[in-house]
């Protein structure tokens, strides 16, 4: 008789990533359906923030506004929920174009939120273990020091970087690679000026952005 080793419960980081992947699989390759987007949004945020799935979108927005995260990201989430709620209950025609726009917003928010929360947890785990070094050759490494939580207060610098990251993604998505590379250079310039604790916050956002650039084909 074969015995398999029991796996422990998934970590909080795993649950967050799984919630994002589940949301992606439901909406990215589906029809532009408002009801599906709304239910997926509710399920995703209820899982991420551990709040009731039965909450209406406006109620969910109020709960999320109490959570600790970068101010700019919180504003993007609450604005997205307001737009989704308005489209759902205004009686306006939920045209595929409107739903597609909100799907794109949700995709960007889900990715940024996932990596913000996961990087926060990794930062806490690393400092509890005595500190570690994040190596990302193309971006430059930085050392983890101290136990300060950079997510309680969000600086203007990090909000500016998040804004540029979102804009660079859009440029890549529309094929404007030269412009995206130029903006990426500005991001790295601002990144180099950040303190160690703020670099932890930005690390995953920038590393994931780098992966989105088209890779050069080998001859």
LUMTIDO-645850 format. One line per field, with one value per residue: residue in three letters; x, y, z of N, C-alpha, C in turn; residue number from 1. Coordinates in nm, 4 decimals, m for minus. Each point is the difference from the previous one (the first is absolute). Layout:
<recs>
res = [ALA; ...]
neast = [X; ...]
nnorth = [Y; ...]
nup = [Z; ...]
caeast = [X; ...]
canorth = [Y; ...]
caup = [Z; ...]
ceast = [X; ...]
cnorth = [Y; ...]
cup = [Z; ...]
n = [NUM; ...]
</recs>
This chain:
<recs>
res = [UNK; UNK; UNK; UNK; UNK; UNK; UNK; UNK; UNK; UNK; UNK; UNK; UNK; UNK; UNK; UNK; UNK; UNK; UNK; UNK; UNK; UNK; UNK; UNK; UNK; UNK; UNK; UNK; UNK; UNK; UNK; UNK; UNK; UNK; UNK; UNK; UNK; UNK; UNK; UNK; UNK; UNK; UNK; UNK; UNK; UNK; UNK; UNK; UNK; UNK; UNK; UNK; UNK; UNK; UNK; UNK; UNK; UNK; UNK; UNK; UNK; UNK; UNK; UNK; UNK; UNK; UNK; UNK; UNK; UNK; UNK; UNK; UNK; UNK; UNK; UNK; UNK; UNK; UNK; UNK; UNK; UNK; UNK; UNK; UNK; UNK; UNK; UNK; UNK; UNK; UNK; UNK; UNK; UNK; UNK; UNK; UNK; UNK; UNK; UNK; UNK; UNK; UNK; UNK; UNK; UNK; UNK; UNK; UNK; UNK; UNK; UNK; UNK; UNK; UNK; UNK; UNK; UNK; UNK; UNK; UNK; UNK; UNK; UNK; UNK; UNK; UNK; UNK; UNK; UNK; UNK; UNK; UNK; UNK; UNK; UNK; UNK; UNK; UNK; UNK; UNK; UNK; UNK; UNK; UNK; UNK; UNK; UNK; UNK; UNK; UNK; UNK; UNK; UNK; UNK; UNK; UNK; UNK; UNK; UNK; UNK; UNK; UNK; UNK; UNK; UNK; UNK; UNK; UNK; UNK; UNK; UNK; UNK; UNK; UNK; UNK; UNK; UNK; UNK; UNK; UNK; UNK; UNK; UNK; UNK; UNK; UNK; UNK; UNK; UNK; UNK; UNK; UNK; UNK; UNK; UNK; UNK; UNK; UNK; UNK; UNK; UNK; UNK; UNK; UNK; UNK; UNK; UNK; UNK; UNK; UNK; UNK; UNK; UNK; UNK; UNK; UNK; UNK; UNK]
neast = [0.0855; m0.0285; 0.0919; m0.0807; 0.1015; m0.0619; m0.0611; 0.0727; m0.0740; m0.0583; 0.1134; 0.0038; 0.1319; m0.0024; m0.0739; 0.0835; 0.1088; m0.0513; m0.0323; 0.1202; 0.0645; m0.0777; 0.0218; 0.1292; m0.0015; m0.0720; 0.0798; 0.1278; m0.0439; m0.0781; m0.1299; m0.0189; m0.0117; m0.0900; m0.0971; 0.0703; 0.0240; m0.1259; m0.0434; 0.0820; m0.0373; m0.1266; 0.0112; 0.0629; m0.0696; m0.1057; 0.0630; 0.0375; m0.1121; m0.0437; m0.0829; m0.1213; m0.0220; m0.0880; 0.1083; m0.0775; 0.0153; m0.1006; m0.0593; 0.0333; m0.0357; m0.1009; m0.0146; 0.0186; m0.0771; m0.0331; 0.0332; 0.1113; 0.0260; 0.0835; 0.0034; 0.0935; 0.0479; m0.0156; 0.0468; 0.0931; 0.0114; m0.0060; 0.0830; 0.0725; m0.0133; 0.0284; 0.0949; 0.0433; m0.0143; 0.0556; 0.0888; 0.0126; m0.0087; 0.0724; m0.0100; 0.1255; 0.0142; 0.0137; 0.0436; 0.0338; m0.0010; m0.1126; m0.0505; 0.0446; m0.0406; m0.1104; m0.0066; 0.0416; m0.0865; m0.0916; 0.0405; 0.0122; m0.1195; m0.0534; 0.0697; m0.0284; m0.1263; 0.0001; 0.0739; m0.0879; m0.1060; 0.0333; 0.0394; m0.1136; m0.0648; 0.0564; m0.0269; m0.1200; m0.0189; 0.0518; m0.0647; m0.1034; 0.0479; 0.0030; m0.0884; m0.0197; 0.0623; m0.0691; 0.0224; 0.0126; 0.0909; m0.1085; m0.0481; 0.0952; 0.0906; m0.0672; 0.0469; m0.0500; m0.0474; 0.0054; m0.0955; 0.0360; m0.1267; 0.0480; m0.0938; 0.0411; 0.1118; m0.0682; 0.1255; 0.0221; 0.1232; m0.0447; m0.0856; 0.1023; 0.0760; m0.0967; m0.0136; 0.1331; m0.0029; m0.1124; 0.0583; 0.1115; m0.0788; m0.0675; 0.1174; 0.0409; m0.1167; 0.0300; 0.1102; m0.0148; 0.0844; 0.0332; m0.1271; m0.0362; 0.0995; m0.0380; m0.1287; 0.0343; 0.0766; m0.1083; m0.0712; 0.1000; m0.0065; m0.1338; 0.0051; 0.1033; m0.0945; m0.0738; m0.0563; 0.0774; m0.0716; 0.0133; 0.1293; m0.0171; m0.0641; 0.1003; 0.0741; m0.1082; m0.0449; 0.1237; 0.0260; m0.1274; 0.0199; 0.1193; m0.0676; m0.0729; 0.1261; m0.0210; 0.0233; 0.1275; m0.0312; 0.0358; 0.1132]
nnorth = [m0.1196; 0.0934; 0.0667; 0.1019; 0.0823; 0.0245; 0.0759; 0.0967; 0.0793; 0.0496; 0.0596; 0.1106; m0.0035; m0.1315; 0.0269; 0.1027; m0.0706; m0.0979; 0.0974; 0.0533; m0.1160; m0.0232; 0.1248; m0.0112; m0.1234; 0.0689; 0.1069; m0.0362; m0.1227; 0.0710; m0.0090; 0.1186; m0.0767; 0.0959; m0.0902; m0.0581; 0.1172; 0.0316; m0.1208; 0.0080; 0.1253; m0.0299; m0.1088; 0.0716; 0.1116; m0.0782; m0.0691; 0.1043; 0.0659; m0.1240; 0.0456; 0.0297; m0.1139; 0.0016; 0.0728; 0.1069; 0.0389; 0.0823; m0.1042; m0.0739; 0.1034; 0.0108; m0.1316; 0.0029; 0.1081; m0.0992; m0.0673; m0.0572; 0.0999; 0.0039; 0.1309; 0.0102; m0.1133; 0.0467; 0.1154; m0.0716; m0.0724; 0.1027; 0.0599; m0.1105; m0.0211; 0.1298; m0.0115; m0.1105; 0.0556; 0.1106; m0.0732; m0.0646; 0.1160; 0.0592; m0.1232; 0.0482; 0.0058; m0.1237; 0.0953; m0.0863; 0.1189; 0.0309; m0.1206; 0.0083; 0.1242; m0.0415; m0.0937; 0.0949; 0.0865; m0.0956; m0.0342; 0.1295; 0.0234; m0.1106; 0.0309; 0.1305; m0.0293; m0.1001; 0.0682; 0.0957; m0.0794; m0.0688; 0.1118; 0.0478; m0.1117; 0.0006; 0.1298; m0.0254; m0.1026; 0.0763; 0.1072; m0.0842; m0.0366; 0.1304; 0.0164; 0.0475; m0.0434; 0.0928; m0.0983; 0.1094; m0.0698; m0.0140; m0.0171; m0.0853; m0.0495; m0.0429; 0.0486; m0.1026; 0.1124; m0.0273; 0.0412; 0.1147; 0.0334; m0.0087; m0.0873; 0.0328; 0.0578; 0.0497; 0.0023; 0.1274; m0.0332; m0.0824; 0.0957; 0.0852; m0.0873; m0.0235; 0.1308; 0.0154; m0.0913; 0.0532; 0.1195; m0.0518; m0.0639; 0.1134; 0.0624; m0.0946; 0.0083; 0.1288; m0.0670; 0.0967; m0.0889; 0.0813; 0.0437; m0.1293; m0.0248; 0.1087; m0.0343; m0.1214; 0.0696; 0.0767; m0.1125; m0.0514; 0.1181; m0.0041; m0.1232; 0.0457; 0.0945; m0.1128; 0.0097; m0.0745; 0.0526; 0.1144; m0.0358; m0.0468; 0.1134; 0.0593; m0.0847; m0.0551; 0.1225; 0.0425; m0.1030; 0.0061; 0.1298; m0.0224; m0.0967; 0.1104; 0.0473; 0.0191; m0.1290; 0.0315; m0.0207; m0.1238; 0.0364]
nup = [0.0000; m0.0894; 0.0656; m0.0064; m0.0080; 0.1125; m0.0870; 0.0484; 0.0739; m0.1081; m0.0298; 0.0708; m0.0263; 0.0240; 0.1064; 0.0207; m0.0288; 0.0745; 0.0858; m0.0224; 0.0066; 0.1048; 0.0417; m0.0284; 0.0480; 0.0870; m0.0009; 0.0019; m0.0052; 0.0782; m0.0246; m0.0579; 0.1076; 0.0208; m0.0050; m0.0963; m0.0566; 0.0249; m0.0337; m0.1049; m0.0197; 0.0282; m0.0734; m0.0923; 0.0123; 0.0017; m0.0949; m0.0722; 0.0260; m0.0271; m0.0935; 0.0426; m0.0619; 0.1001; 0.0270; m0.0060; m0.1251; 0.0280; 0.0575; m0.1038; m0.0736; 0.0836; m0.0087; m0.1305; 0.0104; 0.0846; m0.1105; 0.0471; m0.0855; m0.1027; 0.0291; m0.0940; 0.0494; 0.1216; m0.0461; m0.0627; 0.1104; 0.0840; m0.0843; m0.0102; 0.1306; 0.0075; m0.0929; 0.0614; 0.1193; m0.0485; m0.0678; 0.1161; 0.0676; m0.0943; m0.0465; m0.0071; m0.1289; 0.0443; m0.0825; m0.0969; m0.0625; 0.0658; m0.0229; m0.1258; 0.0066; 0.0623; m0.0934; m0.0850; 0.0522; m0.0002; m0.1211; m0.0283; 0.0553; m0.0529; m0.1090; 0.0016; 0.0310; m0.0872; m0.0865; 0.0247; 0.0112; m0.1095; m0.0615; 0.0487; m0.0285; m0.1220; m0.0024; 0.0523; m0.0843; m0.0975; 0.0455; 0.0129; m0.1205; 0.0178; m0.0978; m0.1201; m0.1078; m0.0638; m0.0838; m0.0675; m0.0693; m0.0749; 0.1213; 0.0386; 0.0846; 0.1030; 0.1130; 0.0647; 0.0535; 0.1281; 0.0866; m0.0561; 0.0180; m0.1259; 0.0350; 0.1221; m0.0487; m0.0981; m0.0416; m0.0293; 0.0378; 0.0941; 0.0316; m0.0162; 0.0648; 0.0897; m0.0044; 0.0051; 0.0965; 0.0472; m0.0163; 0.0540; 0.0864; 0.0078; 0.0099; 0.0838; 0.0642; m0.0253; 0.0356; 0.0907; m0.0499; m0.0995; m0.0046; 0.0004; m0.0858; m0.0645; 0.0163; m0.0424; m0.0855; m0.0160; m0.0147; m0.0718; m0.0624; 0.0040; m0.0496; m0.0709; 0.0036; m0.0084; 0.1204; 0.0769; 0.0977; m0.0693; m0.0145; 0.1232; 0.0211; m0.0648; 0.0673; 0.0513; 0.0241; 0.0292; 0.0805; 0.0388; 0.0139; 0.0486; 0.0624; 0.0002; 0.0059; m0.1306; m0.0013; m0.0085; m0.1276; 0.0334; m0.0594]
caeast = [m0.0855; 0.0800; m0.0391; 0.0486; 0.0203; m0.1063; 0.0439; m0.0599; m0.0920; 0.0710; 0.0385; m0.0795; 0.0484; m0.0544; m0.1433; m0.0140; 0.0362; m0.1034; m0.1198; 0.0242; m0.0019; m0.1388; m0.0715; 0.0471; m0.0515; m0.1443; m0.0430; 0.0883; m0.0308; m0.1453; m0.0702; m0.0049; m0.1252; 0.0035; m0.0353; 0.1163; 0.1034; m0.0426; 0.0114; 0.1425; 0.0555; m0.0431; 0.0686; 0.1427; 0.0272; m0.0409; 0.1061; 0.1233; m0.0113; m0.0720; m0.1247; m0.1165; m0.0259; m0.1380; m0.0080; m0.0198; 0.1239; 0.0236; 0.0368; 0.1349; 0.0886; 0.0181; 0.0867; 0.1351; 0.0567; 0.0564; 0.1173; 0.1299; 0.0670; 0.0355; m0.1176; m0.0380; m0.0612; m0.1328; m0.0874; m0.0324; m0.0967; m0.1310; m0.0521; m0.0442; m0.1245; m0.1049; m0.0351; m0.0685; m0.1320; m0.0791; m0.0398; m0.0902; m0.1301; m0.0469; m0.0968; 0.0623; 0.0330; 0.1326; 0.0600; 0.1255; 0.1122; 0.0043; 0.0403; 0.1399; 0.0792; 0.0043; 0.0788; 0.1404; 0.0275; 0.0030; 0.1215; 0.1142; m0.0123; 0.0229; 0.1436; 0.0714; m0.0376; 0.0609; 0.1428; 0.0192; m0.0225; 0.0980; 0.1302; m0.0073; 0.0165; 0.1366; 0.0858; m0.0143; 0.0637; 0.1449; 0.0565; m0.0097; 0.1073; 0.1289; 0.0338; 0.0468; 0.0260; m0.0757; 0.0887; m0.0645; 0.1109; m0.0342; m0.0531; 0.0849; m0.0428; m0.0093; 0.0008; m0.1142; 0.0437; m0.1028; m0.1310; m0.1017; m0.1014; m0.0098; m0.1342; m0.0892; m0.0043; 0.0523; 0.0644; m0.0271; 0.0926; m0.0488; m0.1239; 0.0401; 0.0526; m0.1140; m0.0698; 0.0821; m0.0052; m0.1288; 0.0062; 0.0923; m0.0748; m0.0919; 0.0813; 0.0415; m0.1199; m0.0380; 0.1108; 0.0906; 0.1098; 0.1044; m0.0498; m0.0039; 0.1379; 0.0413; m0.0653; 0.0607; 0.1244; m0.0360; m0.0399; 0.1208; 0.0644; m0.0713; 0.0202; 0.1336; 0.0001; m0.0829; 0.0617; m0.0056; m0.1347; m0.0874; 0.0399; m0.0686; m0.1381; m0.0019; 0.0780; m0.0792; m0.0677; 0.0938; 0.0507; m0.1060; m0.0089; 0.1136; m0.0314; m0.0996; 0.0623; 0.0270; 0.1359; 0.0682; 0.0079; 0.1356; 0.0224]
canorth = [0.1196; 0.1202; 0.1095; 0.1289; 0.0977; 0.0999; 0.1384; 0.0932; 0.0952; 0.0975; 0.1234; 0.1162; 0.0414; m0.0925; 0.0272; 0.1241; m0.0289; m0.0891; 0.0814; 0.0752; m0.0911; m0.0429; 0.1121; 0.0113; m0.1101; 0.0174; 0.1149; 0.0478; m0.0624; m0.0179; 0.1086; 0.1223; m0.0136; 0.0837; m0.0803; m0.0835; 0.0889; 0.0428; m0.1126; m0.0306; 0.1088; m0.0211; m0.1185; 0.0301; 0.0912; m0.0639; m0.0947; 0.0737; 0.0802; m0.0794; 0.0668; m0.0771; m0.0041; 0.0434; 0.1459; 0.0702; 0.0636; 0.1227; m0.0423; m0.0556; 0.1159; 0.0593; m0.0895; 0.0054; 0.1314; m0.0064; m0.0863; 0.0645; m0.0238; 0.1296; 0.0842; 0.0000; m0.1287; m0.0013; 0.0884; m0.0688; m0.1054; 0.0584; 0.0618; m0.1107; m0.0527; 0.0994; m0.0072; m0.1273; 0.0116; 0.0940; m0.0678; m0.1096; 0.0426; 0.1252; m0.0273; 0.0234; m0.1211; m0.0508; m0.0352; m0.0746; 0.0934; 0.0451; m0.1141; m0.0288; 0.1031; m0.0341; m0.1233; 0.0395; 0.0643; m0.1051; m0.0775; 0.0782; 0.0138; m0.1307; m0.0290; 0.0904; m0.0318; m0.1284; 0.0123; 0.0876; m0.0768; m0.1087; 0.0576; 0.0429; m0.1188; m0.0483; 0.0935; m0.0293; m0.1293; 0.0123; 0.0732; m0.0860; m0.0987; 0.0666; 0.0820; m0.0691; 0.0880; m0.0285; 0.0186; 0.0191; 0.0645; 0.1061; 0.1143; 0.0334; m0.0661; 0.0832; m0.0806; 0.0144; 0.0388; 0.0483; m0.0629; 0.1011; m0.0382; 0.1123; 0.0079; 0.0780; 0.1325; m0.0100; 0.1252; 0.0513; m0.0659; m0.1332; 0.0166; 0.0410; m0.1177; m0.0856; 0.0637; m0.0204; m0.1427; m0.0227; 0.0626; m0.0791; m0.1194; 0.0373; 0.0237; m0.1316; m0.0675; 0.0603; m0.0150; 0.1166; m0.0544; 0.1018; 0.0915; m0.0759; m0.0121; 0.1321; 0.0204; m0.0971; 0.0611; 0.0992; m0.0766; m0.0471; 0.1161; 0.0292; m0.1163; 0.0072; 0.1026; m0.0423; m0.0638; m0.1463; m0.0518; 0.0303; m0.0858; m0.1280; 0.0174; 0.0152; m0.1054; m0.0928; 0.0734; 0.0309; m0.1249; m0.0548; 0.0879; m0.0355; m0.1259; 0.0230; 0.0486; m0.1083; m0.0513; m0.0050; m0.1341; m0.0469; m0.0364]
caup = [0.0000; m0.0088; 0.0872; m0.0485; 0.1069; 0.0050; m0.0140; 0.0955; m0.0626; m0.0835; 0.0675; m0.0376; m0.1310; m0.0997; m0.0144; m0.0754; m0.1387; m0.0543; m0.0229; m0.1231; m0.1148; m0.0181; m0.0615; m0.1377; m0.0811; m0.0203; m0.0813; m0.1062; m0.1285; m0.0072; m0.0658; 0.0810; 0.0734; 0.1193; 0.1176; 0.0320; 0.0526; 0.1330; 0.0946; 0.0136; 0.0802; 0.1384; 0.0514; 0.0132; 0.1111; 0.1254; 0.0324; 0.0294; 0.1223; 0.0993; 0.0356; m0.0437; m0.1435; m0.0221; 0.0012; m0.1265; m0.0436; 0.0769; 0.1351; m0.0115; m0.0163; 0.1326; 0.0782; m0.0560; 0.0313; 0.1352; m0.0020; m0.0140; m0.1281; m0.0597; m0.0218; m0.1412; m0.0326; 0.0640; m0.0780; m0.1257; 0.0308; 0.0323; m0.1232; m0.0851; 0.0556; m0.0261; m0.1424; m0.0226; 0.0632; m0.0802; m0.1240; 0.0338; 0.0516; m0.0607; m0.1049; m0.1293; m0.0744; 0.0341; m0.1283; 0.0114; 0.0127; 0.1394; 0.0833; m0.0338; 0.0677; 0.1423; 0.0118; m0.0044; 0.1288; 0.1019; m0.0210; 0.0484; 0.1453; 0.0616; m0.0055; 0.0906; 0.1370; 0.0346; 0.0247; 0.1154; 0.1227; 0.0101; 0.0320; 0.1397; 0.0843; m0.0157; 0.0715; 0.1430; 0.0254; m0.0145; 0.1125; 0.1180; m0.0104; 0.0159; m0.1156; m0.1196; m0.1125; m0.1212; m0.1134; m0.1286; m0.0689; m0.0933; 0.0747; 0.1132; 0.1225; 0.1192; 0.1216; 0.0902; 0.1336; 0.0908; m0.0002; m0.0253; m0.0974; m0.0922; m0.0572; 0.0849; m0.0592; m0.1358; m0.0372; m0.1338; m0.0925; m0.0362; m0.0753; m0.1337; m0.0678; m0.0336; m0.1115; m0.1198; m0.0314; m0.0670; m0.1318; m0.0814; m0.0402; m0.1075; m0.1195; m0.0502; m0.0517; m0.1279; m0.0934; 0.0020; 0.0800; 0.0202; 0.1031; 0.1250; 0.0485; 0.0493; 0.1287; 0.0913; 0.0460; 0.1022; 0.1189; 0.0659; 0.0608; 0.1252; 0.0873; 0.0592; 0.1042; 0.1128; 0.1148; m0.0040; 0.0315; m0.1123; m0.1118; 0.0210; m0.0464; m0.1454; m0.0648; m0.0805; m0.1069; m0.1078; m0.0579; m0.0851; m0.1167; m0.0861; m0.0682; m0.1039; m0.1223; m0.0961; 0.0051; m0.1304; m0.0564; m0.0263; m0.1400]
ceast = [0.0884; m0.0551; 0.0576; 0.0072; m0.1087; 0.0595; m0.0688; m0.0942; 0.0786; 0.0312; m0.0900; 0.0426; m0.0579; m0.1483; m0.0236; 0.0277; m0.1060; m0.1282; 0.0140; m0.0099; m0.1416; m0.0804; 0.0396; m0.0645; m0.1484; m0.0342; 0.0866; m0.0352; m0.1497; m0.0611; m0.0045; m0.1347; 0.0092; m0.0283; 0.1184; 0.1116; m0.0327; 0.0173; 0.1467; 0.0695; m0.0320; 0.0744; 0.1482; 0.0276; m0.0410; 0.1065; 0.1269; m0.0064; m0.0758; m0.1219; m0.1156; m0.0234; m0.1386; m0.0148; m0.0264; 0.1295; 0.0322; 0.0404; 0.1421; 0.1017; 0.0288; 0.0930; 0.1449; 0.0678; 0.0645; 0.1313; 0.1277; 0.0652; 0.0410; m0.1246; m0.0477; m0.0692; m0.1396; m0.0987; m0.0406; m0.1056; m0.1386; m0.0623; m0.0534; m0.1333; m0.1155; m0.0469; m0.0768; m0.1419; m0.0914; m0.0509; m0.1040; m0.1402; m0.0560; m0.1072; 0.0553; 0.0328; 0.1432; 0.0672; 0.1298; 0.1203; 0.0145; 0.0488; 0.1474; 0.0926; 0.0148; 0.0787; 0.1489; 0.0412; 0.0132; 0.1287; 0.1211; m0.0021; 0.0309; 0.1480; 0.0772; m0.0284; 0.0669; 0.1465; 0.0321; m0.0124; 0.1035; 0.1374; 0.0032; 0.0260; 0.1416; 0.0971; m0.0027; 0.0702; 0.1513; 0.0627; m0.0074; 0.1111; 0.1377; 0.0435; 0.0490; 0.0223; m0.0809; 0.0912; m0.0800; 0.0993; m0.0371; m0.0503; 0.0935; m0.0537; m0.0197; m0.0132; m0.1220; 0.0519; m0.1200; m0.1321; m0.1116; m0.0968; m0.0216; m0.1403; m0.0967; m0.0149; 0.0661; 0.0569; m0.0388; 0.0867; m0.0524; m0.1299; 0.0312; 0.0521; m0.1132; m0.0775; 0.0767; 0.0010; m0.1283; 0.0017; 0.0916; m0.0672; m0.0908; 0.0757; 0.0438; m0.1181; m0.0417; 0.1149; 0.0970; 0.1213; 0.1088; m0.0399; m0.0020; 0.1397; 0.0502; m0.0595; 0.0570; 0.1310; m0.0253; m0.0402; 0.1234; 0.0761; m0.0641; 0.0206; 0.1330; 0.0077; m0.0737; 0.0835; m0.0227; m0.1417; m0.0964; 0.0345; m0.0647; m0.1405; m0.0080; 0.0610; m0.0837; m0.0704; 0.0939; 0.0527; m0.1040; m0.0204; 0.1104; m0.0304; m0.0979; 0.0597; 0.0271; 0.1471; 0.0602; 0.0100; 0.1448; 0.0116; 0.0288]
cnorth = [0.1237; 0.1068; 0.1287; 0.0968; 0.1069; 0.1398; 0.0865; 0.0946; 0.1013; 0.1269; 0.1137; 0.0500; m0.0879; 0.0269; 0.1244; m0.0240; m0.0881; 0.0774; 0.0808; m0.0908; m0.0486; 0.1089; 0.0141; m0.1057; 0.0172; 0.1087; 0.0332; m0.0572; m0.0272; 0.1159; 0.1196; 0.0080; 0.0749; m0.0795; m0.0864; 0.0845; 0.0423; m0.1114; m0.0377; 0.1045; m0.0202; m0.1165; 0.0281; 0.0860; m0.0594; m0.0995; 0.0716; 0.0687; m0.0710; 0.0747; m0.0779; 0.0115; 0.0554; 0.1517; 0.0544; 0.0727; 0.1259; m0.0321; m0.0559; 0.1128; 0.0655; m0.0849; 0.0082; 0.1320; 0.0025; m0.0786; 0.0802; m0.0410; 0.1361; 0.0778; m0.0044; m0.1277; m0.0091; 0.0858; m0.0646; m0.1090; 0.0589; 0.0664; m0.1073; m0.0546; 0.0964; m0.0068; m0.1276; 0.0054; 0.0909; m0.0666; m0.1082; 0.0474; 0.1261; m0.0223; 0.0272; m0.1332; m0.0437; m0.0524; m0.0766; 0.0910; 0.0478; m0.1113; m0.0319; 0.0999; m0.0340; m0.1287; 0.0315; 0.0658; m0.1044; m0.0808; 0.0727; 0.0131; m0.1311; m0.0341; 0.0867; m0.0333; m0.1296; 0.0169; 0.0974; m0.0797; m0.1110; 0.0545; 0.0498; m0.1183; m0.0560; 0.0890; m0.0275; m0.1308; 0.0115; 0.0733; m0.0813; m0.1051; 0.0635; 0.0807; m0.0834; 0.1013; m0.0445; 0.0285; 0.0076; 0.0772; 0.1185; 0.1252; 0.0465; m0.0647; 0.0990; m0.0902; 0.0297; 0.0321; 0.0439; m0.0701; 0.1000; m0.0486; 0.1167; 0.0205; 0.0819; 0.1414; m0.0082; 0.1343; 0.0407; m0.0715; m0.1355; 0.0086; 0.0411; m0.1171; m0.0930; 0.0551; m0.0218; m0.1469; m0.0314; 0.0568; m0.0795; m0.1268; 0.0304; 0.0223; m0.1323; m0.0698; 0.0540; 0.0000; 0.1156; m0.0328; 0.1038; 0.0975; m0.0680; m0.0119; 0.1320; 0.0269; m0.0949; 0.0548; 0.1034; m0.0689; m0.0434; 0.1143; 0.0354; m0.1111; 0.0093; 0.1003; m0.0434; m0.0555; m0.1502; m0.0526; 0.0244; m0.0839; m0.1378; 0.0067; m0.0015; m0.1176; m0.0875; 0.0704; 0.0207; m0.1271; m0.0635; 0.0854; m0.0349; m0.1255; 0.0192; 0.0536; m0.1165; m0.0422; m0.0035; m0.1435; m0.0364; m0.0410; m0.1492]
cup = [0.0000; 0.0924; m0.0580; 0.1172; m0.0078; m0.0141; 0.1044; m0.0717; m0.0825; 0.0785; m0.0472; m0.1384; m0.1105; m0.0253; m0.0847; m0.1484; m0.0668; m0.0294; m0.1281; m0.1225; m0.0300; m0.0702; m0.1463; m0.0893; m0.0314; m0.1012; m0.1206; m0.1370; m0.0159; m0.0783; 0.0945; 0.0705; 0.1321; 0.1270; 0.0439; 0.0594; 0.1427; 0.1032; 0.0226; 0.0863; 0.1474; 0.0641; 0.0252; 0.1229; 0.1349; 0.0449; 0.0433; 0.1359; 0.1119; 0.0538; m0.0620; m0.1502; m0.0325; m0.0040; m0.1395; m0.0343; 0.0806; 0.1437; 0.0012; m0.0131; 0.1351; 0.0862; m0.0478; 0.0330; 0.1389; 0.0032; m0.0214; m0.1310; m0.0553; m0.0393; m0.1449; m0.0419; 0.0596; m0.0791; m0.1318; 0.0229; 0.0241; m0.1226; m0.0945; 0.0494; m0.0220; m0.1445; m0.0309; 0.0562; m0.0831; m0.1272; 0.0275; 0.0354; m0.0660; m0.1060; m0.1381; m0.0666; 0.0348; m0.1271; 0.0218; 0.0207; 0.1442; 0.0924; m0.0232; 0.0703; 0.1485; 0.0230; 0.0015; 0.1315; 0.1107; m0.0109; 0.0573; 0.1518; 0.0698; 0.0023; 0.0983; 0.1462; 0.0462; 0.0352; 0.1127; 0.1291; 0.0174; 0.0353; 0.1438; 0.0927; m0.0082; 0.0767; 0.1499; 0.0338; m0.0030; 0.1172; 0.1277; 0.0006; 0.0107; m0.1191; m0.1157; m0.1109; m0.1203; m0.1186; m0.1293; m0.0858; m0.0885; 0.0702; 0.1105; 0.1251; 0.1124; 0.1201; 0.0838; 0.1395; 0.0820; m0.0145; m0.0258; m0.1064; m0.0949; m0.0541; 0.0853; m0.0560; m0.1372; m0.0421; m0.1413; m0.1026; m0.0446; m0.0784; m0.1430; m0.0817; m0.0416; m0.1194; m0.1304; m0.0425; m0.0771; m0.1415; m0.0929; m0.0479; m0.1191; m0.1309; m0.0625; m0.0669; m0.1365; m0.1006; m0.0058; 0.0876; 0.0280; 0.1098; 0.1358; 0.0601; 0.0580; 0.1382; 0.1048; 0.0557; 0.1088; 0.1304; 0.0780; 0.0654; 0.1330; 0.1019; 0.0733; 0.1149; 0.1267; 0.1142; m0.0090; 0.0217; m0.1153; m0.1213; 0.0125; m0.0580; m0.1520; m0.0758; m0.0944; m0.1150; m0.1187; m0.0660; m0.0923; m0.1246; m0.0997; m0.0820; m0.1157; m0.1302; m0.0944; 0.0072; m0.1399; m0.0471; m0.0279; m0.1460; m0.0150]
n = [1; 2; 3; 4; 5; 6; 7; 8; 9; 10; 11; 12; 13; 14; 15; 16; 17; 18; 19; 20; 21; 22; 23; 24; 25; 26; 27; 28; 29; 30; 31; 32; 33; 34; 35; 36; 37; 38; 39; 40; 41; 42; 43; 44; 45; 46; 47; 48; 49; 50; 51; 52; 53; 54; 55; 56; 57; 58; 59; 60; 61; 62; 63; 64; 65; 66; 67; 68; 69; 70; 71; 72; 73; 74; 75; 76; 77; 78; 79; 80; 81; 82; 83; 84; 85; 86; 87; 88; 89; 90; 91; 92; 93; 94; 95; 96; 97; 98; 99; 100; 101; 102; 103; 104; 105; 106; 107; 108; 109; 110; 111; 112; 113; 114; 115; 116; 117; 118; 119; 120; 121; 122; 123; 124; 125; 126; 127; 128; 129; 130; 131; 132; 133; 134; 135; 136; 137; 138; 139; 140; 141; 142; 143; 144; 145; 146; 147; 148; 149; 150; 151; 152; 153; 154; 155; 156; 157; 158; 159; 160; 161; 162; 163; 164; 165; 166; 167; 168; 169; 170; 171; 172; 173; 174; 175; 176; 177; 178; 179; 180; 181; 182; 183; 184; 185; 186; 187; 188; 189; 190; 191; 192; 193; 194; 195; 196; 197; 198; 199; 200; 201; 202; 203; 204; 205; 206; 207; 208; 209; 210; 211; 212; 213; 214; 215; 216; 217; 218; 219]
</recs>
